[in-house]
Amino acid sequence: MKIPIDAPARLQAQDITSSYAVQAPAGSGKTELLSLRFLHLLAICEKPEEVLAITFTRKAANEMSNRILNTLDAAAKMQTKPNFGTKLEEERFSAAIKVLKKDTQLGWGLLKSPTRLRIQTIDSFCLYLASRLPILSGF
């Protein structure tokens, strides 16, 4: 298995005790990295709305949201732990299982209410903030 040259940075970005801005060219695995980080954060929060991912485009936000929901859905449907082709697949599955346990424990209903995932563009997040403070923002 080939180890990416930026493996240390990818590993660092998985540290959920700190915040990171991830910048890389198209096709480099940003969405996968951020989706996995998002799952790790969901596994430790009290409400899914506490976790926020901000992207530049709606396409990227939708792709990340779909990837996370598809991972959760696949993990929910698995009866037994499969043999994984990569360490990344195993880590993704493990994180999804933790999120599903938390989901059941706290009654989030993420698969039925996917809008609880806060994966937004910069513009939509700014609009959300401005609508929370209409007088101050002049909205």
C-alpha positions as CSV (number, residue, x, y, z in Angstrom):
1,M,0.0,0.0,0.0
2,K,1.4,3.4,-1.0
3,I,1.5,6.0,1.8
4,P,0.6,9.5,0.7
5,I,3.3,12.1,1.1
6,D,1.0,14.2,3.2
7,A,0.2,11.3,5.6
8,P,1.3,13.3,8.7
9,A,-1.0,16.2,7.8
10,R,-3.9,13.8,7.2
11,L,-3.3,12.2,10.6
12,Q,-3.1,15.6,12.3
13,A,-6.4,16.6,10.7
14,Q,-8.0,13.6,12.4
15,D,-7.2,15.1,15.8
16,I,-10.6,16.2,17.0
17,T,-9.1,18.1,20.0
18,S,-8.0,20.9,17.6
19,S,-9.5,22.8,14.7
20,Y,-7.9,22.7,11.2
21,A,-8.4,24.2,7.8
22,V,-7.9,21.7,5.1
23,Q,-6.7,23.0,1.7
24,A,-5.7,20.7,-1.1
25,P,-6.2,20.2,-4.8
26,A,-9.3,18.5,-6.3
27,G,-9.2,14.7,-6.1
28,S,-6.8,14.7,-3.2
29,G,-9.2,13.2,-0.7
30,K,-10.4,16.2,1.2
31,T,-14.0,15.2,1.4
32,E,-13.0,11.7,2.7
33,L,-10.8,13.2,5.3
34,L,-13.4,15.8,6.4
35,S,-16.2,13.2,6.4
36,L,-14.2,10.9,8.7
37,R,-13.4,13.8,11.0
38,F,-17.1,14.8,11.0
39,L,-18.1,11.2,12.0
40,H,-15.5,11.3,14.8
41,L,-16.9,14.5,16.1
42,L,-20.5,13.3,15.9
43,A,-19.5,10.3,18.1
44,I,-18.6,12.6,21.0
45,C,-21.1,15.4,20.9
46,E,-24.5,15.7,22.6
47,K,-26.4,17.0,19.6
48,P,-25.4,16.7,15.9
49,E,-26.0,20.4,15.4
50,E,-22.9,21.0,17.6
51,V,-20.7,19.9,14.7
52,L,-20.2,22.2,11.8
53,A,-18.4,21.7,8.5
54,I,-18.0,24.7,6.2
55,T,-17.1,24.3,2.5
56,F,-16.9,26.7,-0.4
57,T,-19.5,25.2,-2.8
58,R,-22.9,23.6,-2.5
59,K,-21.6,20.7,-4.5
60,A,-18.9,20.0,-1.9
61,A,-21.4,20.4,1.0
62,N,-23.9,18.0,-0.7
63,E,-21.1,15.5,-1.4
64,M,-19.9,15.5,2.1
65,S,-23.4,15.2,3.5
66,N,-24.2,12.3,1.2
67,R,-21.0,10.5,2.0
68,I,-21.6,10.7,5.7
69,L,-25.2,9.6,5.4
70,N,-24.3,6.8,3.0
71,T,-21.7,5.6,5.5
72,L,-24.1,5.6,8.4
73,D,-26.8,3.9,6.3
74,A,-24.4,1.2,5.2
75,A,-23.1,0.6,8.7
76,A,-26.7,0.4,10.0
77,K,-27.5,-2.3,7.4
78,M,-24.4,-4.4,8.1
79,Q,-25.1,-7.6,10.1
80,T,-21.5,-8.6,10.6
81,K,-18.2,-6.8,10.5
82,P,-16.9,-7.2,6.9
83,N,-13.3,-7.6,5.8
84,F,-12.0,-4.2,4.9
85,G,-9.7,-3.5,1.9
86,T,-8.1,-0.5,3.6
87,K,-7.5,0.9,7.0
88,L,-9.5,4.0,6.0
89,E,-12.6,1.8,5.3
90,E,-12.2,0.1,8.7
91,E,-11.8,3.5,10.4
92,R,-14.9,4.9,8.6
93,F,-17.0,1.9,9.6
94,S,-15.8,2.0,13.2
95,A,-16.6,5.7,13.4
96,A,-20.1,5.2,11.8
97,I,-20.9,2.4,14.3
98,K,-20.0,4.8,17.2
99,V,-22.2,7.5,15.7
100,L,-25.1,5.1,15.3
101,K,-24.8,4.0,18.9
102,K,-24.9,7.6,20.0
103,D,-27.8,8.3,17.7
104,T,-29.8,5.5,19.3
105,Q,-28.8,6.4,22.8
106,L,-29.8,10.1,22.4
107,G,-32.6,9.7,19.9
108,W,-31.2,11.9,17.2
109,G,-32.7,10.0,14.2
110,L,-30.0,11.2,11.8
111,L,-31.0,8.8,9.0
112,K,-34.6,10.0,9.2
113,S,-33.6,13.7,9.8
114,P,-30.4,14.3,7.8
115,T,-30.9,18.0,7.9
116,R,-29.6,17.9,11.5
117,L,-26.1,17.6,10.0
118,R,-24.6,21.1,9.8
119,I,-22.6,20.9,6.6
120,Q,-22.9,24.2,4.9
121,T,-21.3,26.6,2.5
122,I,-19.6,29.8,3.8
123,D,-22.5,31.8,2.4
124,S,-25.3,29.7,3.9
125,F,-23.5,29.8,7.3
126,C,-23.2,33.6,7.1
127,L,-26.9,33.8,6.2
128,Y,-27.7,31.6,9.2
129,L,-25.8,33.8,11.5
130,A,-27.3,37.0,10.1
131,S,-30.8,35.6,10.5
132,R,-30.1,34.9,14.2
133,L,-29.3,38.6,14.8
134,P,-31.6,40.4,12.4
135,I,-31.4,43.8,14.0
136,L,-27.7,43.9,14.4
137,S,-27.1,42.6,10.9
138,G,-29.6,44.8,9.2
139,F,-31.1,41.7,7.7
